[in-house]
């Protein structure tokens, strides 16, 4: 007897639970876009190379075109639609708007999700390939343009808005540090 090719799964997306019956081969990207109508996440290359489909799974960036929906069951998924705090934009979103960190906007949702994760990774002290001193006692490296470019390198922009994207990530990082200092 052939094994079933469909399963009922529960996806936790942007703070809401969704139960779906999906083919085991359904990608997280297709489940989000076609089944949950969360079309902010874009299908670019469908091969994990462009980053347009980047979402956060348990707070870490994931190219959703390579993630099976069944493997994301019961994990916390955040799409670009869930980044803002109600009507208040996330500092990354605001910086992208203020500094024109987009042109056509197709890659922007993936860029924003990736930038949110980059700021968390940097704050946690994770080094990148551009980090000069990777010793834990060195702490987080300065978030230079070179660091930002390296950390965002998995997200391509066909329009070439890279200069503004780097500036937006730097501004969001600075606004996050200012908010932390004000809260302390």
C-alpha positions as CSV (number, residue, x, y, z in Angstrom):
1,X,0.0,0.0,0.0
2,X,1.3,3.4,-0.9
3,X,2.1,5.9,1.8
4,X,-0.1,9.0,2.0
5,X,1.4,12.0,0.2
6,X,-0.7,14.6,2.1
7,X,-0.6,15.6,5.8
8,X,-2.6,18.0,8.0
9,X,-0.1,20.5,9.5
10,X,-0.3,23.5,11.8
11,X,1.8,26.5,10.9
12,X,2.3,29.3,13.4
13,X,2.6,32.4,11.2
14,X,2.8,36.0,12.4
15,X,1.3,35.0,15.8
16,X,-1.7,33.0,14.3
17,X,-2.2,29.3,14.0
18,X,-3.2,27.9,10.6
19,X,-4.1,24.3,10.0
20,X,-3.7,23.1,6.4
21,X,-3.6,19.9,4.5
22,X,-0.6,20.0,2.2
23,X,1.2,17.7,-0.2
24,X,4.5,16.7,1.5
25,X,6.4,18.4,-1.4
26,X,4.8,21.8,-0.8
27,X,7.4,24.4,0.1
28,X,6.9,26.9,2.9
29,X,6.9,29.6,0.3
30,X,4.0,28.1,-1.6
31,X,2.0,27.4,1.6
32,X,2.4,31.0,2.6
33,X,1.6,32.5,-0.8
34,X,-1.0,30.1,-2.2
35,X,-2.7,28.7,0.9
36,X,-2.5,31.6,3.4
37,X,-2.5,34.5,0.9
38,X,0.6,36.0,2.5
39,X,1.9,37.4,-0.8
40,X,4.5,39.7,0.7
41,X,7.0,36.8,0.5
42,X,8.1,36.7,-3.1
43,X,9.1,33.8,-5.4
44,X,12.2,34.9,-7.2
45,X,14.5,32.1,-8.4
46,X,12.8,29.2,-6.6
47,X,16.3,27.7,-6.0
48,X,17.4,29.4,-2.8
49,X,19.8,31.8,-4.6
50,X,18.2,35.2,-4.6
51,X,16.7,35.6,-1.1
52,X,13.4,37.2,-2.2
53,X,11.5,34.5,-0.3
54,X,13.4,35.0,3.0
55,X,11.2,34.7,6.1
56,X,12.1,34.1,9.8
57,X,11.6,30.7,11.2
58,X,12.2,30.6,15.0
59,X,13.8,34.0,14.6
60,X,16.4,32.8,12.0
61,X,16.3,33.6,8.4
62,X,15.2,30.9,6.0
63,X,14.8,30.9,2.3
64,X,11.3,29.6,2.2
65,X,11.5,28.2,-1.3
66,X,13.8,25.4,0.0
67,X,12.0,24.8,3.3
68,X,9.2,22.2,3.1
69,X,6.0,23.3,4.8
70,X,5.8,20.0,6.8
71,X,9.2,20.7,8.3
72,X,8.0,24.1,9.5
73,X,5.1,22.7,11.5
74,X,4.9,24.1,15.0
75,X,7.7,26.5,14.5
76,X,7.3,30.3,14.7
77,X,7.2,31.8,11.2
78,X,7.4,35.5,10.7
79,X,6.8,37.0,7.2
80,X,7.2,40.6,6.2
81,X,3.5,41.1,7.1
82,X,4.3,40.2,10.7
83,X,7.4,42.4,11.2
84,X,5.6,45.6,12.2
85,X,4.2,46.2,15.7
86,X,0.6,46.9,14.7
87,X,0.6,50.2,12.8
88,X,4.1,51.0,14.0
89,X,6.7,50.0,11.5
90,X,9.8,48.0,12.6
91,X,12.9,50.3,12.5
92,X,14.2,48.3,9.5
93,X,11.0,48.9,7.6
94,X,11.1,52.6,8.5
95,X,14.7,52.9,7.5
96,X,14.0,51.3,4.1
97,X,11.2,53.8,3.5
98,X,13.2,56.8,4.7
99,X,16.3,55.9,2.7
100,X,14.7,54.5,-0.4
101,X,16.1,51.0,0.3
102,X,14.2,49.7,-2.7
103,X,13.4,50.5,-6.3
104,X,10.9,48.0,-7.8
105,X,10.3,46.6,-4.3
106,X,10.2,42.9,-5.4
107,X,13.2,41.9,-3.2
108,X,12.3,44.2,-0.4
109,X,10.2,41.8,1.8
110,X,13.1,39.3,1.8
111,X,15.6,42.1,2.3
112,X,13.7,43.4,5.4
113,X,13.3,39.9,6.9
114,X,17.0,39.3,6.4
115,X,18.0,42.7,7.8
116,X,15.9,42.0,11.0
117,X,17.8,38.7,11.4
118,X,21.1,40.4,10.7
119,X,20.6,42.9,13.5
120,X,19.7,40.1,15.9
121,X,22.7,38.0,14.8
122,X,25.1,41.0,15.2
123,X,23.7,41.9,18.6
124,X,24.2,38.3,19.7
125,X,27.9,38.5,18.7
126,X,27.8,36.2,15.7
127,X,30.7,36.8,13.4
128,X,30.5,37.0,9.6
129,X,33.1,36.3,6.9
130,X,34.0,40.0,7.1
131,X,34.6,39.9,10.9
132,X,38.3,40.6,11.6
133,X,38.4,39.4,15.2
134,X,36.1,36.4,15.9
135,X,37.2,35.7,19.4
136,X,34.2,35.6,21.7
137,X,35.8,38.1,24.1
138,X,36.1,40.6,21.3
139,X,32.3,41.1,21.3
140,X,30.2,42.1,18.4
141,X,32.3,43.7,15.6
142,X,31.4,47.3,14.5
143,X,28.5,47.1,12.1
144,X,30.5,48.7,9.2
145,X,29.2,48.9,5.6
146,X,31.5,45.9,4.9
147,X,29.9,43.8,7.7
148,X,26.4,44.7,6.5
149,X,27.2,43.9,2.9
150,X,28.6,40.5,3.9
151,X,25.7,39.7,6.2
152,X,23.1,40.7,3.6
153,X,24.9,39.0,0.7
154,X,22.3,36.2,0.4
155,X,19.7,38.8,-0.7
156,X,20.0,40.0,-4.3
157,X,18.5,43.2,-5.7
158,X,18.2,43.2,-9.4
159,X,17.6,47.0,-9.4
160,X,20.9,47.7,-7.6
161,X,19.6,49.5,-4.5
162,X,22.4,48.1,-2.5
163,X,23.8,51.5,-1.3
164,X,20.5,52.5,0.1
165,X,19.9,49.0,1.6
166,X,23.2,49.2,3.5
167,X,22.3,52.7,4.7
168,X,18.9,51.5,5.9
169,X,20.3,48.5,7.8
170,X,22.9,50.8,9.4
171,X,20.2,53.3,10.4
172,X,18.0,50.6,11.9
173,X,20.9,49.3,13.9
174,X,21.6,52.8,15.2
175,X,18.0,53.4,16.1
176,X,17.9,50.0,17.9
177,X,20.9,51.0,19.9
178,X,19.4,54.3,20.8
179,X,16.2,52.6,21.9
180,X,18.2,50.2,24.1
181,X,20.2,53.0,25.7
182,X,17.0,55.0,26.4
183,X,15.4,52.0,28.1
184,X,18.4,51.4,30.3
